[in-house]
């Protein structure tokens, strides 16, 4: 049974890809569709990490974004559904060889129409209704111009229709193992509340809502760490929100920098050490700032920065941008310094929790929560609580401060 995903509008654009709001034509169910162009080995490696991590979560946690399906764009009109547990071998080869593999004859075609997802013989297809997907796309030289948008994929009138020369070329390339992969398309659940910055900062401060956000984030990260997934880029931009009658449902998303470990010793998962300096400045742990090896405990530091900012509604505007963001920091004169960087420069730095600000939009966190925040933001990773301990400690701190 064919599934048709229709792209309605662009909702986000980043360094690596574009996200569209879309829907399933048969059910009307809204989805988010993320296009990741496979143009270089470095980007492809991040895409495969994201795909592998999202598959590992397998829609098993309400606070982690769910992946519905993954499509591989193999030609200007071809989309192939990836089977569960399988990775596209040409992309794996590109990462291992350090070069994008594929036939030269397909490269000129991809310059014109690689952004146009069209179904040829796949189990799923995408129909583009946006003005942004391929504004500069030109009709394929073999196609006749019509009154409709030439960038809009159309289903062939019949499966028995004679295959085009291009389709035959692509099938031959696939059989020979030299098929060029133009892009990955990830079809995910849609979150109508936007990211955590947008959701919280567009509403009046509310302590109960903030506490719910903290507890859901604890649950999500404990689930991920239990699977051996270290996110490595936790920040409000990478937390999405679904608005429901019972309140916001938080979804941790964007696993492009995540790493997985499956090693288990004595019934417990090993603390795998990482060396790549990655993440976002205002949320990176001091050991990451210092270029040291680090573990999943770096995620706990990132959560600590987010928790502090959410509880006290601390915001900043990063240099070169105009968007207000949630995040805690240290003031150095007229400049803001990320907490991780400040602690790396001075491991004995005493953080002022709660931050002294006037006027306060919310009551400051109580003594128990302040103590927990300081533990999460400890310079020594081993002094921070584990993800498995965190939710219970947050509940206990909130209860103590309310008594």
C-alpha angles and dihedrals in degrees: 000000000000119000119209121203116191120201111222106175144340112261103172143012127191142165094285110029152348128258123210133191109231143152142221107256096216098049104020088230110157119237138175115235119199120196116204113187112217097218103133138020094245093057092042091056090055091048093052090048090052092047093048093048094048091049090051091057088054095192088292100131128055092214097054120076112256124230113216099183144334125226128194117214106216100168142003089280104020129098123173125193112232114228117237112273094015127113123202104258096211089059093047088050090050091055094047095046095040093232135086108253126211144103118299093226091067095054098078091049091051092054089063104038112007090117094058112091109207130166121240108155103339130120091240137034139191127224116203120219097160128107092216105053097082110354090157098041118130128207115265109260091240093054126087116233115250135179092261127086107283091212093059112101115233129197114244110254091242139006086231092060112124111264118248121241089250092054091049090051091052093049090050090049091051092051091049091050093240098105113146115231110214101180147342118235116202115197109202140166114283121240113204096192096067121220125333093261093055095042100049099035093051091059135062113266113273123181096201092051091049092051090052090052091052094050093048091050090051090052093048096049092045088054093049094047089047088059091048094254117141108192098200095189107061111160137130091267089061095050115083129197132219112200113222134169088253094052139275120331111209121219123192108216145166107065097179093120096037124121130204131213126186099178113124125186123185091349094306128101114248121246099244115207122226129196107187114108102227140141135070120309101238094049103039119116119242092249089056091048089052095051093242125142111270142184139214087289086083086072089058091056090051089051090050091057091049094046093051091049093047095048094049097026092237113177140176139182112230117227112270094022137083100204118109112230136191112245143123123235147159120258115231103183107296092343130085119226123198113247093238093053092047092050092047089055092045117019090185094056111136110223116216104232114202096035114234104242134150130240099023115213089199136024109269118258114272126251095268093051092045090054090050092049090052090051091051090049095046116140090227109070091210090059091061119091116255120248089251091057097041104081093051091048092050091050091048093048093049091049094048092049092049095051 
